[in-house]
Amino acid sequence: MKTLDYIALTITIIGAVNWGLIGFFDWNLVATLFGSMSLFSRIIYALVGLCGIYLLTLYMKLGAIDEA
């Protein structure tokens, strides 16, 4: 499970960096590399979203550690 946590965190960080590039420079790295809303770009966006949702469970894990 720890490996999955690291993979999800890495993908989410990549998504956050992409959002930072969009916000600061109006430049979408995913669209530049894979095309604007191509099938592959949509898969990447979906993976980032799923990883973000998965990482919400990290709050529950951290809460359980704090209570112990």
mmJSON file of the N, C-alpha and C atoms, coordinates in Angstrom:
{"data_MODEL":{"atom_site":{
"group_PDB":["ATOM","ATOM","ATOM","ATOM","ATOM","ATOM","ATOM","ATOM","ATOM","ATOM","ATOM","ATOM","ATOM","ATOM","ATOM","ATOM","ATOM","ATOM","ATOM","ATOM","ATOM","ATOM","ATOM","ATOM","ATOM","ATOM","ATOM","ATOM","ATOM","ATOM","ATOM","ATOM","ATOM","ATOM","ATOM","ATOM","ATOM","ATOM","ATOM","ATOM","ATOM","ATOM","ATOM","ATOM","ATOM","ATOM","ATOM","ATOM","ATOM","ATOM","ATOM","ATOM","ATOM","ATOM","ATOM","ATOM","ATOM","ATOM","ATOM","ATOM","ATOM","ATOM","ATOM","ATOM","ATOM","ATOM","ATOM","ATOM","ATOM","ATOM","ATOM","ATOM","ATOM","ATOM","ATOM","ATOM","ATOM","ATOM","ATOM","ATOM","ATOM","ATOM","ATOM","ATOM","ATOM","ATOM","ATOM","ATOM","ATOM","ATOM","ATOM","ATOM","ATOM","ATOM","ATOM","ATOM","ATOM","ATOM","ATOM","ATOM","ATOM","ATOM","ATOM","ATOM","ATOM","ATOM","ATOM","ATOM","ATOM","ATOM","ATOM","ATOM","ATOM","ATOM","ATOM","ATOM","ATOM","ATOM","ATOM","ATOM","ATOM","ATOM","ATOM","ATOM","ATOM","ATOM","ATOM","ATOM","ATOM","ATOM","ATOM","ATOM","ATOM","ATOM","ATOM","ATOM","ATOM","ATOM","ATOM","ATOM","ATOM","ATOM","ATOM","ATOM","ATOM","ATOM","ATOM","ATOM","ATOM","ATOM","ATOM","ATOM","ATOM","ATOM","ATOM","ATOM","ATOM","ATOM","ATOM","ATOM","ATOM","ATOM","ATOM","ATOM","ATOM","ATOM","ATOM","ATOM","ATOM","ATOM","ATOM","ATOM","ATOM","ATOM","ATOM","ATOM","ATOM","ATOM","ATOM","ATOM","ATOM","ATOM","ATOM","ATOM","ATOM","ATOM","ATOM","ATOM","ATOM","ATOM","ATOM","ATOM","ATOM","ATOM","ATOM","ATOM","ATOM","ATOM","ATOM","ATOM","ATOM","ATOM","ATOM","ATOM"],
"id":[1,2,3,4,5,6,7,8,9,10,11,12,13,14,15,16,17,18,19,20,21,22,23,24,25,26,27,28,29,30,31,32,33,34,35,36,37,38,39,40,41,42,43,44,45,46,47,48,49,50,51,52,53,54,55,56,57,58,59,60,61,62,63,64,65,66,67,68,69,70,71,72,73,74,75,76,77,78,79,80,81,82,83,84,85,86,87,88,89,90,91,92,93,94,95,96,97,98,99,100,101,102,103,104,105,106,107,108,109,110,111,112,113,114,115,116,117,118,119,120,121,122,123,124,125,126,127,128,129,130,131,132,133,134,135,136,137,138,139,140,141,142,143,144,145,146,147,148,149,150,151,152,153,154,155,156,157,158,159,160,161,162,163,164,165,166,167,168,169,170,171,172,173,174,175,176,177,178,179,180,181,182,183,184,185,186,187,188,189,190,191,192,193,194,195,196,197,198,199,200,201,202,203,204],
"type_symbol":["N","C","C","N","C","C","N","C","C","N","C","C","N","C","C","N","C","C","N","C","C","N","C","C","N","C","C","N","C","C","N","C","C","N","C","C","N","C","C","N","C","C","N","C","C","N","C","C","N","C","C","N","C","C","N","C","C","N","C","C","N","C","C","N","C","C","N","C","C","N","C","C","N","C","C","N","C","C","N","C","C","N","C","C","N","C","C","N","C","C","N","C","C","N","C","C","N","C","C","N","C","C","N","C","C","N","C","C","N","C","C","N","C","C","N","C","C","N","C","C","N","C","C","N","C","C","N","C","C","N","C","C","N","C","C","N","C","C","N","C","C","N","C","C","N","C","C","N","C","C","N","C","C","N","C","C","N","C","C","N","C","C","N","C","C","N","C","C","N","C","C","N","C","C","N","C","C","N","C","C","N","C","C","N","C","C","N","C","C","N","C","C","N","C","C","N","C","C","N","C","C","N","C","C"],
"label_atom_id":["N","CA","C","N","CA","C","N","CA","C","N","CA","C","N","CA","C","N","CA","C","N","CA","C","N","CA","C","N","CA","C","N","CA","C","N","CA","C","N","CA","C","N","CA","C","N","CA","C","N","CA","C","N","CA","C","N","CA","C","N","CA","C","N","CA","C","N","CA","C","N","CA","C","N","CA","C","N","CA","C","N","CA","C","N","CA","C","N","CA","C","N","CA","C","N","CA","C","N","CA","C","N","CA","C","N","CA","C","N","CA","C","N","CA","C","N","CA","C","N","CA","C","N","CA","C","N","CA","C","N","CA","C","N","CA","C","N","CA","C","N","CA","C","N","CA","C","N","CA","C","N","CA","C","N","CA","C","N","CA","C","N","CA","C","N","CA","C","N","CA","C","N","CA","C","N","CA","C","N","CA","C","N","CA","C","N","CA","C","N","CA","C","N","CA","C","N","CA","C","N","CA","C","N","CA","C","N","CA","C","N","CA","C","N","CA","C","N","CA","C","N","CA","C","N","CA","C","N","CA","C","N","CA","C","N","CA","C"],
"label_alt_id":[null,null,null,null,null,null,null,null,null,null,null,null,null,null,null,null,null,null,null,null,null,null,null,null,null,null,null,null,null,null,null,null,null,null,null,null,null,null,null,null,null,null,null,null,null,null,null,null,null,null,null,null,null,null,null,null,null,null,null,null,null,null,null,null,null,null,null,null,null,null,null,null,null,null,null,null,null,null,null,null,null,null,null,null,null,null,null,null,null,null,null,null,null,null,null,null,null,null,null,null,null,null,null,null,null,null,null,null,null,null,null,null,null,null,null,null,null,null,null,null,null,null,null,null,null,null,null,null,null,null,null,null,null,null,null,null,null,null,null,null,null,null,null,null,null,null,null,null,null,null,null,null,null,null,null,null,null,null,null,null,null,null,null,null,null,null,null,null,null,null,null,null,null,null,null,null,null,null,null,null,null,null,null,null,null,null,null,null,null,null,null,null,null,null,null,null,null,null,null,null,null,null,null,null],
"label_comp_id":["MET","MET","MET","LYS","LYS","LYS","THR","THR","THR","LEU","LEU","LEU","ASP","ASP","ASP","TYR","TYR","TYR","ILE","ILE","ILE","ALA","ALA","ALA","LEU","LEU","LEU","THR","THR","THR","ILE","ILE","ILE","THR","THR","THR","ILE","ILE","ILE","ILE","ILE","ILE","GLY","GLY","GLY","ALA","ALA","ALA","VAL","VAL","VAL","ASN","ASN","ASN","TRP","TRP","TRP","GLY","GLY","GLY","LEU","LEU","LEU","ILE","ILE","ILE","GLY","GLY","GLY","PHE","PHE","PHE","PHE","PHE","PHE","ASP","ASP","ASP","TRP","TRP","TRP","ASN","ASN","ASN","LEU","LEU","LEU","VAL","VAL","VAL","ALA","ALA","ALA","THR","THR","THR","LEU","LEU","LEU","PHE","PHE","PHE","GLY","GLY","GLY","SER","SER","SER","MET","MET","MET","SER","SER","SER","LEU","LEU","LEU","PHE","PHE","PHE","SER","SER","SER","ARG","ARG","ARG","ILE","ILE","ILE","ILE","ILE","ILE","TYR","TYR","TYR","ALA","ALA","ALA","LEU","LEU","LEU","VAL","VAL","VAL","GLY","GLY","GLY","LEU","LEU","LEU","CYS","CYS","CYS","GLY","GLY","GLY","ILE","ILE","ILE","TYR","TYR","TYR","LEU","LEU","LEU","LEU","LEU","LEU","THR","THR","THR","LEU","LEU","LEU","TYR","TYR","TYR","MET","MET","MET","LYS","LYS","LYS","LEU","LEU","LEU","GLY","GLY","GLY","ALA","ALA","ALA","ILE","ILE","ILE","ASP","ASP","ASP","GLU","GLU","GLU","ALA","ALA","ALA"],
"label_asym_id":["A","A","A","A","A","A","A","A","A","A","A","A","A","A","A","A","A","A","A","A","A","A","A","A","A","A","A","A","A","A","A","A","A","A","A","A","A","A","A","A","A","A","A","A","A","A","A","A","A","A","A","A","A","A","A","A","A","A","A","A","A","A","A","A","A","A","A","A","A","A","A","A","A","A","A","A","A","A","A","A","A","A","A","A","A","A","A","A","A","A","A","A","A","A","A","A","A","A","A","A","A","A","A","A","A","A","A","A","A","A","A","A","A","A","A","A","A","A","A","A","A","A","A","A","A","A","A","A","A","A","A","A","A","A","A","A","A","A","A","A","A","A","A","A","A","A","A","A","A","A","A","A","A","A","A","A","A","A","A","A","A","A","A","A","A","A","A","A","A","A","A","A","A","A","A","A","A","A","A","A","A","A","A","A","A","A","A","A","A","A","A","A","A","A","A","A","A","A","A","A","A","A","A","A"],
"label_entity_id":["1","1","1","1","1","1","1","1","1","1","1","1","1","1","1","1","1","1","1","1","1","1","1","1","1","1","1","1","1","1","1","1","1","1","1","1","1","1","1","1","1","1","1","1","1","1","1","1","1","1","1","1","1","1","1","1","1","1","1","1","1","1","1","1","1","1","1","1","1","1","1","1","1","1","1","1","1","1","1","1","1","1","1","1","1","1","1","1","1","1","1","1","1","1","1","1","1","1","1","1","1","1","1","1","1","1","1","1","1","1","1","1","1","1","1","1","1","1","1","1","1","1","1","1","1","1","1","1","1","1","1","1","1","1","1","1","1","1","1","1","1","1","1","1","1","1","1","1","1","1","1","1","1","1","1","1","1","1","1","1","1","1","1","1","1","1","1","1","1","1","1","1","1","1","1","1","1","1","1","1","1","1","1","1","1","1","1","1","1","1","1","1","1","1","1","1","1","1","1","1","1","1","1","1"],
"label_seq_id":[1,1,1,2,2,2,3,3,3,4,4,4,5,5,5,6,6,6,7,7,7,8,8,8,9,9,9,10,10,10,11,11,11,12,12,12,13,13,13,14,14,14,15,15,15,16,16,16,17,17,17,18,18,18,19,19,19,20,20,20,21,21,21,22,22,22,23,23,23,24,24,24,25,25,25,26,26,26,27,27,27,28,28,28,29,29,29,30,30,30,31,31,31,32,32,32,33,33,33,34,34,34,35,35,35,36,36,36,37,37,37,38,38,38,39,39,39,40,40,40,41,41,41,42,42,42,43,43,43,44,44,44,45,45,45,46,46,46,47,47,47,48,48,48,49,49,49,50,50,50,51,51,51,52,52,52,53,53,53,54,54,54,55,55,55,56,56,56,57,57,57,58,58,58,59,59,59,60,60,60,61,61,61,62,62,62,63,63,63,64,64,64,65,65,65,66,66,66,67,67,67,68,68,68],
"pdbx_PDB_ins_code":[null,null,null,null,null,null,null,null,null,null,null,null,null,null,null,null,null,null,null,null,null,null,null,null,null,null,null,null,null,null,null,null,null,null,null,null,null,null,null,null,null,null,null,null,null,null,null,null,null,null,null,null,null,null,null,null,null,null,null,null,null,null,null,null,null,null,null,null,null,null,null,null,null,null,null,null,null,null,null,null,null,null,null,null,null,null,null,null,null,null,null,null,null,null,null,null,null,null,null,null,null,null,null,null,null,null,null,null,null,null,null,null,null,null,null,null,null,null,null,null,null,null,null,null,null,null,null,null,null,null,null,null,null,null,null,null,null,null,null,null,null,null,null,null,null,null,null,null,null,null,null,null,null,null,null,null,null,null,null,null,null,null,null,null,null,null,null,null,null,null,null,null,null,null,null,null,null,null,null,null,null,null,null,null,null,null,null,null,null,null,null,null,null,null,null,null,null,null,null,null,null,null,null,null],
"Cartn_x":[0.821,0.0,0.868,2.039,2.918,3.352,3.595,3.984,2.865,1.632,0.483,0.375,0.655,0.632,1.646,2.854,3.893,3.546,2.993,2.589,1.494,0.487,-0.612,-0.111,0.789,1.337,2.131,2.925,3.716,2.826,1.796,0.881,0.144,-0.257,-0.953,-0.03,1.222,2.183,2.38,2.474,2.595,1.382,0.188,-1.029,-1.009,-0.505,-0.428,0.554,1.664,2.635,2.005,1.253,0.577,-0.4,-1.178,-2.103,-1.348,-0.191,0.629,1.099,1.518,1.936,0.778,-0.409,-1.589,-1.877,-1.83,-2.153,-1.151,0.132,1.162,1.502,1.495,1.99,0.98,-0.239,-1.261,-0.713,0.012,0.63,0.299,-0.38,-0.802,0.19,0.988,2.021,1.422,0.345,-0.28,-0.806,-1.476,-2.004,-0.868,0.223,1.365,1.981,2.108,2.754,1.851,0.551,-0.318,-1.51,-1.64,-2.758,-3.876,-4.575,-5.651,-6.847,-7.142,-8.254,-8.25,-7.057,-6.956,-7.305,-7.451,-7.786,-6.727,-5.455,-4.376,-4.377,-4.617,-4.683,-5.824,-6.96,-8.109,-7.811,-7.077,-6.677,-5.771,-4.84,-3.939,-4.731,-5.649,-6.468,-7.294,-7.836,-8.634,-7.768,-6.554,-5.645,-5.281,-5.02,-4.7,-5.881,-7.083,-8.277,-8.481,-8.322,-8.472,-7.415,-6.198,-5.14,-5.443,-5.968,-6.348,-7.417,-8.403,-9.46,-8.882,-8.015,-7.377,-6.589,-5.896,-5.074,-5.906,-7.192,-8.048,-8.021,-7.777,-7.679,-6.456,-5.5,-4.313,-4.694,-5.72,-6.176,-6.657,-7.353,-7.827,-6.649,-5.664,-4.485,-3.73,-3.568,-2.85,-3.629,-4.947,-5.772,-5.629,-5.565,-5.411,-4.04,-3.016,-1.673,-1.633,-2.279,-2.293,-3.03,-4.066,-4.819,-4.083,-3.162,-2.438,-1.381],
"Cartn_y":[-1.189,0.0,1.258,1.157,2.322,2.751,1.785,2.099,2.858,2.407,3.096,4.53,4.725,6.077,6.985,6.468,7.27,7.568,6.591,6.808,7.867,7.74,8.705,10.103,10.178,11.483,12.102,11.306,11.81,12.33,11.563,11.993,13.259,13.358,14.545,15.764,15.585,16.692,17.159,16.226,16.599,17.42,16.999,17.756,19.145,19.235,20.539,21.471,20.917,21.731,22.22,21.356,21.769,22.908,22.793,23.88,25.165,25.034,26.215,26.887,26.077,26.634,27.334,26.757,27.396,28.716,28.705,29.915,31.039,30.7,31.731,32.168,31.227,31.528,31.261,30.822,30.475,29.465,28.477,27.447,26.076,25.254,23.933,22.901,22.345,21.388,20.121,19.613,18.384,18.599,19.72,20.018,20.208,20.804,21.007,19.676,18.759,17.479,16.497,16.479,15.415,15.909,17.199,17.742,18.205,19.211,19.778,18.837,18.292,17.381,16.169,15.693,14.43,13.303,12.109,10.977,10.79,10.904,10.717,11.82,13.065,14.157,13.941,13.492,13.237,12.121,11.108,10.029,10.572,11.431,12.027,12.857,13.699,14.504,13.609,12.529,11.608,10.929,10.528,9.916,10.882,12.132,13.134,13.303,13.362,13.496,12.295,11.088,9.876,9.795,10.196,10.196,11.207,12.355,13.345,12.815,12.132,11.54,10.44,9.62,8.563,9.151,10.259,10.854,11.488,11.654,12.102,11.104,9.837,8.833,9.057,9.82,10.138,10.881,11.718,12.42,11.439,10.4,9.4,8.63,8.317,7.611,8.477,9.755,10.657,10.846,10.899,11.02,9.802,8.628,7.395,7.354,7.876,7.914,8.886,10.05,11.051,10.554,9.741,9.231,8.142,7.471,6.349,6.814],
"Cartn_z":[0.0,0.0,0.0,0.606,0.662,-0.738,-1.621,-2.997,-3.701,-3.514,-4.11,-3.595,-2.304,-1.737,-2.435,-2.651,-3.309,-4.768,-5.459,-6.855,-6.922,-6.053,-6.039,-5.683,-4.725,-4.34,-5.482,-6.179,-7.303,-8.426,-8.78,-9.843,-9.434,-8.174,-7.696,-7.704,-7.357,-7.406,-8.846,-9.783,-11.19,-11.623,-11.199,-11.506,-10.883,-9.656,-8.99,-9.698,-10.153,-10.895,-12.193,-12.867,-14.096,-13.812,-12.722,-12.369,-12.036,-11.399,-11.121,-12.399,-13.373,-14.662,-15.369,-15.271,-15.873,-15.171,-13.847,-13.089,-13.264,-13.247,-13.324,-14.747,-15.67,-17.014,-18.129,-17.769,-18.752,-19.759,-19.241,-20.072,-19.505,-20.284,-19.852,-20.388,-19.503,-19.89,-20.486,-19.892,-20.397,-21.818,-22.041,-23.384,-24.381,-23.938,-24.828,-25.233,-24.281,-24.563,-25.305,-24.955,-25.457,-26.265,-26.448,-27.215,-26.293,-26.744,-25.938,-25.922,-24.771,-24.518,-25.451,-25.786,-26.511,-25.533,-26.042,-25.175,-24.1,-24.481,-23.513,-22.455,-22.853,-21.868,-20.892,-21.407,-20.536,-19.546,-19.996,-19.089,-17.985,-18.351,-17.358,-16.359,-16.845,-15.936,-15.015,-15.551,-14.734,-13.674,-14.043,-13.068,-11.953,-12.307,-11.286,-10.333,-10.886,-10.044,-9.142,-9.69,-8.884,-7.782,-8.111,-7.098,-5.993,-6.37,-5.361,-4.432,-4.994,-4.174,-3.284,-3.842,-3.055,-1.888,-2.136,-1.086,0.029,-0.201,0.902,2.052,1.728,2.784,3.661,3.16,3.954,5.228,5.156,6.358,7.414,6.982,7.935,8.534,7.713,8.219,9.224,8.901,9.81,11.103,11.019,12.225,13.112,12.516,13.292,13.979,13.305,13.89,15.063,14.905,15.97,17.204,17.017,18.151,18.905,18.21,18.853,19.804],
"occupancy":[1.0,1.0,1.0,1.0,1.0,1.0,1.0,1.0,1.0,1.0,1.0,1.0,1.0,1.0,1.0,1.0,1.0,1.0,1.0,1.0,1.0,1.0,1.0,1.0,1.0,1.0,1.0,1.0,1.0,1.0,1.0,1.0,1.0,1.0,1.0,1.0,1.0,1.0,1.0,1.0,1.0,1.0,1.0,1.0,1.0,1.0,1.0,1.0,1.0,1.0,1.0,1.0,1.0,1.0,1.0,1.0,1.0,1.0,1.0,1.0,1.0,1.0,1.0,1.0,1.0,1.0,1.0,1.0,1.0,1.0,1.0,1.0,1.0,1.0,1.0,1.0,1.0,1.0,1.0,1.0,1.0,1.0,1.0,1.0,1.0,1.0,1.0,1.0,1.0,1.0,1.0,1.0,1.0,1.0,1.0,1.0,1.0,1.0,1.0,1.0,1.0,1.0,1.0,1.0,1.0,1.0,1.0,1.0,1.0,1.0,1.0,1.0,1.0,1.0,1.0,1.0,1.0,1.0,1.0,1.0,1.0,1.0,1.0,1.0,1.0,1.0,1.0,1.0,1.0,1.0,1.0,1.0,1.0,1.0,1.0,1.0,1.0,1.0,1.0,1.0,1.0,1.0,1.0,1.0,1.0,1.0,1.0,1.0,1.0,1.0,1.0,1.0,1.0,1.0,1.0,1.0,1.0,1.0,1.0,1.0,1.0,1.0,1.0,1.0,1.0,1.0,1.0,1.0,1.0,1.0,1.0,1.0,1.0,1.0,1.0,1.0,1.0,1.0,1.0,1.0,1.0,1.0,1.0,1.0,1.0,1.0,1.0,1.0,1.0,1.0,1.0,1.0,1.0,1.0,1.0,1.0,1.0,1.0,1.0,1.0,1.0,1.0,1.0,1.0],
"B_iso_or_equiv":[0.0,0.0,0.0,0.0,0.0,0.0,0.0,0.0,0.0,0.0,0.0,0.0,0.0,0.0,0.0,0.0,0.0,0.0,0.0,0.0,0.0,0.0,0.0,0.0,0.0,0.0,0.0,0.0,0.0,0.0,0.0,0.0,0.0,0.0,0.0,0.0,0.0,0.0,0.0,0.0,0.0,0.0,0.0,0.0,0.0,0.0,0.0,0.0,0.0,0.0,0.0,0.0,0.0,0.0,0.0,0.0,0.0,0.0,0.0,0.0,0.0,0.0,0.0,0.0,0.0,0.0,0.0,0.0,0.0,0.0,0.0,0.0,0.0,0.0,0.0,0.0,0.0,0.0,0.0,0.0,0.0,0.0,0.0,0.0,0.0,0.0,0.0,0.0,0.0,0.0,0.0,0.0,0.0,0.0,0.0,0.0,0.0,0.0,0.0,0.0,0.0,0.0,0.0,0.0,0.0,0.0,0.0,0.0,0.0,0.0,0.0,0.0,0.0,0.0,0.0,0.0,0.0,0.0,0.0,0.0,0.0,0.0,0.0,0.0,0.0,0.0,0.0,0.0,0.0,0.0,0.0,0.0,0.0,0.0,0.0,0.0,0.0,0.0,0.0,0.0,0.0,0.0,0.0,0.0,0.0,0.0,0.0,0.0,0.0,0.0,0.0,0.0,0.0,0.0,0.0,0.0,0.0,0.0,0.0,0.0,0.0,0.0,0.0,0.0,0.0,0.0,0.0,0.0,0.0,0.0,0.0,0.0,0.0,0.0,0.0,0.0,0.0,0.0,0.0,0.0,0.0,0.0,0.0,0.0,0.0,0.0,0.0,0.0,0.0,0.0,0.0,0.0,0.0,0.0,0.0,0.0,0.0,0.0,0.0,0.0,0.0,0.0,0.0,0.0],
"pdbx_formal_charge":[null,null,null,null,null,null,null,null,null,null,null,null,null,null,null,null,null,null,null,null,null,null,null,null,null,null,null,null,null,null,null,null,null,null,null,null,null,null,null,null,null,null,null,null,null,null,null,null,null,null,null,null,null,null,null,null,null,null,null,null,null,null,null,null,null,null,null,null,null,null,null,null,null,null,null,null,null,null,null,null,null,null,null,null,null,null,null,null,null,null,null,null,null,null,null,null,null,null,null,null,null,null,null,null,null,null,null,null,null,null,null,null,null,null,null,null,null,null,null,null,null,null,null,null,null,null,null,null,null,null,null,null,null,null,null,null,null,null,null,null,null,null,null,null,null,null,null,null,null,null,null,null,null,null,null,null,null,null,null,null,null,null,null,null,null,null,null,null,null,null,null,null,null,null,null,null,null,null,null,null,null,null,null,null,null,null,null,null,null,null,null,null,null,null,null,null,null,null,null,null,null,null,null,null],
"auth_seq_id":[1,1,1,2,2,2,3,3,3,4,4,4,5,5,5,6,6,6,7,7,7,8,8,8,9,9,9,10,10,10,11,11,11,12,12,12,13,13,13,14,14,14,15,15,15,16,16,16,17,17,17,18,18,18,19,19,19,20,20,20,21,21,21,22,22,22,23,23,23,24,24,24,25,25,25,26,26,26,27,27,27,28,28,28,29,29,29,30,30,30,31,31,31,32,32,32,33,33,33,34,34,34,35,35,35,36,36,36,37,37,37,38,38,38,39,39,39,40,40,40,41,41,41,42,42,42,43,43,43,44,44,44,45,45,45,46,46,46,47,47,47,48,48,48,49,49,49,50,50,50,51,51,51,52,52,52,53,53,53,54,54,54,55,55,55,56,56,56,57,57,57,58,58,58,59,59,59,60,60,60,61,61,61,62,62,62,63,63,63,64,64,64,65,65,65,66,66,66,67,67,67,68,68,68],
"auth_comp_id":["MET","MET","MET","LYS","LYS","LYS","THR","THR","THR","LEU","LEU","LEU","ASP","ASP","ASP","TYR","TYR","TYR","ILE","ILE","ILE","ALA","ALA","ALA","LEU","LEU","LEU","THR","THR","THR","ILE","ILE","ILE","THR","THR","THR","ILE","ILE","ILE","ILE","ILE","ILE","GLY","GLY","GLY","ALA","ALA","ALA","VAL","VAL","VAL","ASN","ASN","ASN","TRP","TRP","TRP","GLY","GLY","GLY","LEU","LEU","LEU","ILE","ILE","ILE","GLY","GLY","GLY","PHE","PHE","PHE","PHE","PHE","PHE","ASP","ASP","ASP","TRP","TRP","TRP","ASN","ASN","ASN","LEU","LEU","LEU","VAL","VAL","VAL","ALA","ALA","ALA","THR","THR","THR","LEU","LEU","LEU","PHE","PHE","PHE","GLY","GLY","GLY","SER","SER","SER","MET","MET","MET","SER","SER","SER","LEU","LEU","LEU","PHE","PHE","PHE","SER","SER","SER","ARG","ARG","ARG","ILE","ILE","ILE","ILE","ILE","ILE","TYR","TYR","TYR","ALA","ALA","ALA","LEU","LEU","LEU","VAL","VAL","VAL","GLY","GLY","GLY","LEU","LEU","LEU","CYS","CYS","CYS","GLY","GLY","GLY","ILE","ILE","ILE","TYR","TYR","TYR","LEU","LEU","LEU","LEU","LEU","LEU","THR","THR","THR","LEU","LEU","LEU","TYR","TYR","TYR","MET","MET","MET","LYS","LYS","LYS","LEU","LEU","LEU","GLY","GLY","GLY","ALA","ALA","ALA","ILE","ILE","ILE","ASP","ASP","ASP","GLU","GLU","GLU","ALA","ALA","ALA"],
"auth_asym_id":["A","A","A","A","A","A","A","A","A","A","A","A","A","A","A","A","A","A","A","A","A","A","A","A","A","A","A","A","A","A","A","A","A","A","A","A","A","A","A","A","A","A","A","A","A","A","A","A","A","A","A","A","A","A","A","A","A","A","A","A","A","A","A","A","A","A","A","A","A","A","A","A","A","A","A","A","A","A","A","A","A","A","A","A","A","A","A","A","A","A","A","A","A","A","A","A","A","A","A","A","A","A","A","A","A","A","A","A","A","A","A","A","A","A","A","A","A","A","A","A","A","A","A","A","A","A","A","A","A","A","A","A","A","A","A","A","A","A","A","A","A","A","A","A","A","A","A","A","A","A","A","A","A","A","A","A","A","A","A","A","A","A","A","A","A","A","A","A","A","A","A","A","A","A","A","A","A","A","A","A","A","A","A","A","A","A","A","A","A","A","A","A","A","A","A","A","A","A","A","A","A","A","A","A"],
"auth_atom_id":["N","CA","C","N","CA","C","N","CA","C","N","CA","C","N","CA","C","N","CA","C","N","CA","C","N","CA","C","N","CA","C","N","CA","C","N","CA","C","N","CA","C","N","CA","C","N","CA","C","N","CA","C","N","CA","C","N","CA","C","N","CA","C","N","CA","C","N","CA","C","N","CA","C","N","CA","C","N","CA","C","N","CA","C","N","CA","C","N","CA","C","N","CA","C","N","CA","C","N","CA","C","N","CA","C","N","CA","C","N","CA","C","N","CA","C","N","CA","C","N","CA","C","N","CA","C","N","CA","C","N","CA","C","N","CA","C","N","CA","C","N","CA","C","N","CA","C","N","CA","C","N","CA","C","N","CA","C","N","CA","C","N","CA","C","N","CA","C","N","CA","C","N","CA","C","N","CA","C","N","CA","C","N","CA","C","N","CA","C","N","CA","C","N","CA","C","N","CA","C","N","CA","C","N","CA","C","N","CA","C","N","CA","C","N","CA","C","N","CA","C","N","CA","C","N","CA","C","N","CA","C","N","CA","C","N","CA","C"],
"pdbx_PDB_model_num":[1,1,1,1,1,1,1,1,1,1,1,1,1,1,1,1,1,1,1,1,1,1,1,1,1,1,1,1,1,1,1,1,1,1,1,1,1,1,1,1,1,1,1,1,1,1,1,1,1,1,1,1,1,1,1,1,1,1,1,1,1,1,1,1,1,1,1,1,1,1,1,1,1,1,1,1,1,1,1,1,1,1,1,1,1,1,1,1,1,1,1,1,1,1,1,1,1,1,1,1,1,1,1,1,1,1,1,1,1,1,1,1,1,1,1,1,1,1,1,1,1,1,1,1,1,1,1,1,1,1,1,1,1,1,1,1,1,1,1,1,1,1,1,1,1,1,1,1,1,1,1,1,1,1,1,1,1,1,1,1,1,1,1,1,1,1,1,1,1,1,1,1,1,1,1,1,1,1,1,1,1,1,1,1,1,1,1,1,1,1,1,1,1,1,1,1,1,1,1,1,1,1,1,1]
}}}
